[in-house]
Amino acid sequence: MKSFIIEGGHPLQGTITPQGAKNEALEVICAALLTDDPVRIDNIPDILDVKNLINLLVDIGVKVTHNARNSYTFQADELKLDYLDSIEFVKKCASLRGSVLMIGPLLGRFGKATVAKPGGDKIGRRRLDTHFLGFKNLGATFEKDPTREVYHIHGEELTGKYMLLDEASVTGTANIIMAAVMAKGTTTIYNAACEPYIQQLCHLLNAMGANISGIASNLLTIVGVEHLHGASHTVLPDMIEVGSFIGMAAMVGNGVTIKNVSVRNLGIIPDAFRRLGVQVDVKGDDLFIPRQEHYEVDSFIDGTIMTLSDATWPGLTPDLLSVLLVVATQARGSVLIHQKMFESRLFFVDKLIDMGANIILCDPHRAVVIGQDHQKRLRAGRMTSPDIRAGIALLIAAMSADGTSRIENIAQIDRGYQDIEKRLNKLGAKIQRIGD
C-alpha cells in the first residue's frame, strides 16, 4: 500500500494550476457513448477514477485515442453489447462509482443497460433511487438478477415526460439527461441539479446535436432528437482542487497564486473561505492568497456562531467541508461545520483531534471547531485516508503540523488529485511517496 511521508512546517510559495474537474470529466466521457462519431475531450485529469472509467469503456469496445496528456478522443461505433451482461463487467462496475454514469447513455442509445451496486468513497448512503425513478418515468423497466445483485434495465421506446426529482442529485440528473436526449417527445426535469458539471454536460450534448434548454437552472427541457454527432469539449478547472489549494495557502502559504480557476464557476467557494477570515484576492481569472498571519472567523449579524453547511448548487459543495474544517483549526474563533448530505464524512476528525486540533464531534453530521490561531500547532501523526476529500484535508493538516506525518491508503487521494505531491513539492512542500 502506497503512503505519503510529509515533513510539516514548510511554507508554500509560487503558482499552481488546477487540474480538470473530475466530476465533469466522468460525465462528459460517458456522453461519448451516445454517438458513433468521435468526441474529443481536453483537460481530462490524469487521476485514478478517470483512468479506470476509460479502461472500462475500452473493455466494452470504445476506441480511445490518447491525443496528448489530458486529451482523449472517444469513438463508440463498435460496442460489444454482450459484454455488458458479463460477470467481469459487473465486477468492474462495482469497484468504480463513475460507472453509474454509463447507464443513461447506454439506455438512451441502445435501450438496455446493466446496473451493479457502484463503488467509490465510503462516505455513507449514496442511493440510486433518483436515477431509477427518472428512467422509469421515461418508460424503462427493471429486472433484478438476485443471483448477482444486478439490475437489467430495458427501455427500447423511451418517451419524454415531465418529472419532479426527489432530490437534486448530480449524477442522477446527468444520467436522466443522457437517457432523455434521444427519447421521443419532450422531457422536463424539475429540481434538476445545476452544478457547473451539469451545465458543461448540457453544453457538450447541445454541441453534439441535442436540444436542451434551461441550462444553469433547476428546470431543464429536453426535446428528443433522432441521433447525435461528434463534437469537441474542454473540461473546466476542478473547483474542489481550487478550494483545496486555497486551504493549503491559508494554512501554510507564503503567497500562492492559483492560475486559471474559472472564477465565475466557483460559486460561493471563495466566500466560504472568507467567512473563516482567509484573504482571497481575485486577479482576472486567477486567485491570490497572501500569507495569513492570522485569520478570524466571522460571526453572523446577530452574533451567533458561524455555521458552514453544504447544500445543492449554488450552495456550498459538500466536497470542500473537510478542507474548511481543517483550515478552521488554526483560525481565530469558532465555527460549526454541518455536513448534511453524507453521514460518514466527518469521522476523519478523530485523526485531527489526535494531532491536537480542538474539535467537538457532536454527531455524524456536525462538528464544532475551536480555532487555535496558530498558538498551538498541530502535531505530526500517522493516519489513513478514508476517502478522497478527507485524504486531502489530512494532507493539509500534515503539511501544517510540527514533525513528520505518514498518510496511508493514498490511492484514495490519487483517485481525485493528479500528481499532487509533485505539484506541491514545486511550491516548497516536502512530501515523499513510498510503497509499492
N, C-alpha and C positions, 0 to 999 in steps of 0.2 A: 504493500500500500504506500502510495506516494504521500509525502509530507512537506510542509514548509518549515524552515528554521528562520525565525525572524529576530533580528537584533534590533531592539527598540531604541527610540530616542534620537533617530537620525532625521533631521528636517528635510522636507521635500521642497524643491525649488525648480522652476522651469515650466515647460509647456508639454501638455499631453493632449492627445486627440482621442475622443471616444470611438469605440467600435460601432458597427451597425447594430441595430436593435434586434435582439434575439427573438422576441415575441413576434415582431413583424416578419422577420425572415422565415420563421416556421410557417406562417400563414401564406405568404406570397409564393414560397416554394411549392406548397401543396396546390396552389391555384394553377400551377403549370399542368396539372393533371386534367384540366378542363378542355384542352385543345391538342390537336395533332401537331400544331406548328411550334417552332422553337420559341421559348420565352427566356430572355436574358435578364438576369438579376445581378446588380452590382452592390457592393458594400455589404456583402454577406459576412457575418462574423465567423472567424475560424475557431469555433468552440465545439465542445463535445456533443451537445444536444443537436446542433445543426448538422454536424458530420454524420451522426447516427441516422438522422432523418434522410439525408441524401443517400446514404448507403441502403436504406430501406427502399427508397424509390428505385435505385439501381436494381435491387432484387426483384422488383415487380416489372422490370423491363424499360424503365425510363432511361433514355440516352442522356448522359450528363457530360458536358464538355467543361473542363476547368480552363477558362479563358486566361485568368491570372489569379493571384491571391485575392480572395474576397469577391471574385466574379465568376459566375457559372451560367451556362446555358442549358436549359432542360427541354427535352422533346419527348412527349408521351404518345408516340404514334404506333407503338407496337407493344402494348402492355400484355403481360402474362396474367390474365384474369383468374385462371385456375389456381395460381399461386396464392391468391387471397384467401383461399379456404384451407391452405396447408397448415399443419401444426407448427412448422418453422416460422411462418409469417405471424401467426397469432402470438407465438412466444416472443418474437422481436417487438411486436406492438406493445406487449405487456410490460416491457422494460423501458419504454420511451413514451412520455406523456404527449409529446408533439405528434405522435402517430394518430391521435384522435382527430386531427385536422385533415386527415386523408378521407374521412368518411363522407363529408359533404360533397367534395368534387367527384369522388367515385360514384356516389349515389346519383348526383346530378347528371353525369355524363353517361354512365353505364347502367344505371338503375339498380345497382346492388352494391353492398359493402359488408364487411365483416368487422365486428367490434369486439375487442378484448378489453378487459379492465386495464387502463393505461397506467404506466409507471410514472416516475418523476419524484418530486420532493415529498418527503413525509411530513407534511405540514398540516395535517388534518383532513377533514372530509372535503373532497372535490368531486361533487356528484355530476353526472352526465344527463340528468333529467331534462335540463333545458334543451340540450341537443336533440334528445329523443322526441320530446314534445313538438319541437319545431319540425322535425322530419315527418312526424305523424300528421301534423297539420297540412303538410304538403302532399299527403296521401301515401306515405311509406308504411309498410307493415314490418313487424318484428317477429322473429322466430328464435327462441332460445335453445341453444345446444347445451343441456345440463352436464353432459359428459366432459365438456371442455371449458365451461364457463365463458362462452362467447355468444354473441347475438348475430344472427344473419338478418340484414336489412334488405328489403326489396321495395323498389319504387319505380317500376317501368314507366308509369304515367304520372309523373309529379305535376300537380296543379297548384297555381298560385292561390294564396288565401291571406286574409287578414289574421294576424296573430299578435297577442299581447304576451311577451315573455314573462315568466315568473320571476326572473332575475336578469339583470343586465350583464350576463356572462360574456366575456370577451371571446373565448374560444367557441362558446355556443352560438353567438351572433355570427362569427366568421364562418362556422360550419353551415349554418342555415342560409347565409348569403350565397355561399358557393353551391349549395344544393338548389337554390331557387333561381339562379341566373339563367338556366335553360329550361325551367319549368314552364308549362303552358299558362298564359294569363299573367295576372299581376299579383305579386306578393307584397304585403305591407307588414313590416315588423315594427311594433311599438315597444318601448322600453328596451330598444337595442343599445348595446354598448357603443360608445362613440369615441373611444380612445384613438390617438393618432395611428395605432396599429390597424384599427378597423378602417379608418379613413384612407390609409395607404392601400389597403387591400381593395377597397372600392375603386380608388383611382386606377389601380392596375387592371381590375376587371373591366372598367369602362374603356380603358385603352385597348383591351382585348375584344371589345365589341359589345359588352354588356350595357344594360340601360338601368343604372342605379341613380336615384335622386334622394335628396335629404341627407347627403353626406355631412358629417360633423354634428348631426342632430341625433336624437334618440327615436326618430321616426323615419325609417327607410322605406322607400318604394322601389320595387324591383319589377320591371317589365321583362318577362322572359323572352329570350332570343333563341334561334334555332341552333346556332353554333358560335364559337369564339375562335379568334385567330391569335397569332403570336404578338408579342409586344416586348418592350424593354422597361425596366424599373430599377430605381435606386432606393435602397433601404435607408431610412432615417437614422441619425445617430441614436444610440441607446440612452434613453433618458435615465434609466436606472444606473447605468455606469456613470453618467454625468453626475447624478446625485451622490454616488459613492465617492467620486473624486472630490466633490465639494466637502463631504465629510472628512476625507483624509486631509485635505488642505486646511480645514478648520482645526483639526486635532494636532497635526504635525507639520503644517505647511509654513514655508518662509517666503511666500509669494508664488502662487501657482496659477497659470493660465490654462484654461480648458478651451481648446480650439473647436470651432465649427460645431456648436452644440444644437443648432436649430432652436433658438430661444423661443420662438412662437409656439413650438410644440412641447415645451417643458411644463406648461400649465403652472400650477402653484408650487412646484418643487423649490425654486429659489426662495419664495416667500416662506416656505416651511422652515428652511434653514435660518432665514432672517428672524423668524419668531424665537429661535434659540439664541439670537444675538449675533449670528455669524454674518460678517460683512460679505456680500456677494455683489460685485460690480459687473454690469453688462457693458461690454465694449464691442459694438457691432453685433456679430453672431458668436462672439467669444464671451467667456466668463473669467473674471479675475478675482481670486480670493487672496487678499493680502494676509500677512502674518497676523494671527489673532492672539494677542497677549491675554485678553480676557474677552469672553462673550457672555452676555447676560440675557437670561430668558425673559421674554415679555410676559406680562400678565394681561388678562382680559380687562376691559374698561371698568368693570365692576370690582376689580381687584382679586378675582378668583384665580386659582392656579391654572396655568396654561395647559390645555389639553391638545394633543396631536393625535388624530384618529384617521384611519383610512376610509375611503369612500370611492364609489364609482366615479369615473371621469365625468366632469373635470375636477373631481375631488382628489385627494392625495392618494397616490398609489400605495397599496399595502407592501409592495416590494421594497420600499425605502424606510419603513418604520424601524427595521433592525438597525440601519445605519444612523438614523436620527436618534435612536436610543443610546447608541454608543457615544455619539457626539455630545449628548446631554450630560454624560457622566462627568465631563470636565467644564460644564457651563457654570455660571453663577446664578443660582436659583434652582427651582424645582419644576418638573413637568410630569404630567400624566400621559403615558403612551397607551393608547387604546387600539388594539389590534382586533377589529370587528370581524373580519372575514375568515380568518383561519384560527383554529383553536390550539395549535401546537407551535406557533412561530415564536413565542416568547420564552420557550423553555431554555433557550441558549443563555438566558440572563444568569443562570446558575454559574456559568463559567466566568461571567463578568464579575459576579459577586466574589468568586474565588480570587479574582485578580485585584480585589479591593474596591470595586465600584459600590456605591451606596444606592442600592435599588431594593424596593419592596415589590415583590411579585404578588399582586393582590389575588389574581385568579388567572386561568389560562389566557385571558384576553387583555388584562390590564396590568401595567407596571408603573410605579411611581419612581422617578429617578431624581435623586437629590444630588445636584451638581457639586463638585468639589473644587471648582475654579482653579485648577492646576495646583492647589495647595497640597494635594496628595495624589501623586501619580499612580497609575495602575501598576500592579506587579506582573512580571512575566509568568507564564503558566503553560501547561500542556493541555491541549483541548482537541476536540473532534468536531469537524464541520457537519452539522445535521442537514443543512440544505444550502442552496446557492447563496441566498441573501444573508443568512446568519453567518455563513462562511466568510463573506467579505466584511461583515461587521466585526467578526473576531479578528480578522487580519488587520483592520484599522486599530482595534484595541491593542493588538500585539505591537504594532508599529509605534504606538504612543507610550508603551509600557517601559518600565525600568527592567533591563536584563534581556535574556534571550528566551523566546517562546517557541513552542512547537505546535503546529496545527496539522492534525492527521485527517485522512479522508478528503484530501483536497481535490479529488475527482469531482466532488460536488461544486467546488469553485470553478473548476475547468469547464463545467457544463455551461457556465454563463459568462465567463470572462476570458478574453483572448490574451494569451501571453502576459498575464497580469504581473507576474514577478519581474519579467524583463522590462516592461514598461515603467514600473515603479522604481526599479533599480536605477534607471536612467535619470530619475528625478532626485536620487540620493538615498533611497531606501536600501536596506541590507536584508534581502530575502533570498534564501537558498532553497532550491528544490532537491529533495533527496528521495531515495526509494526506487523501486523497480519501475 
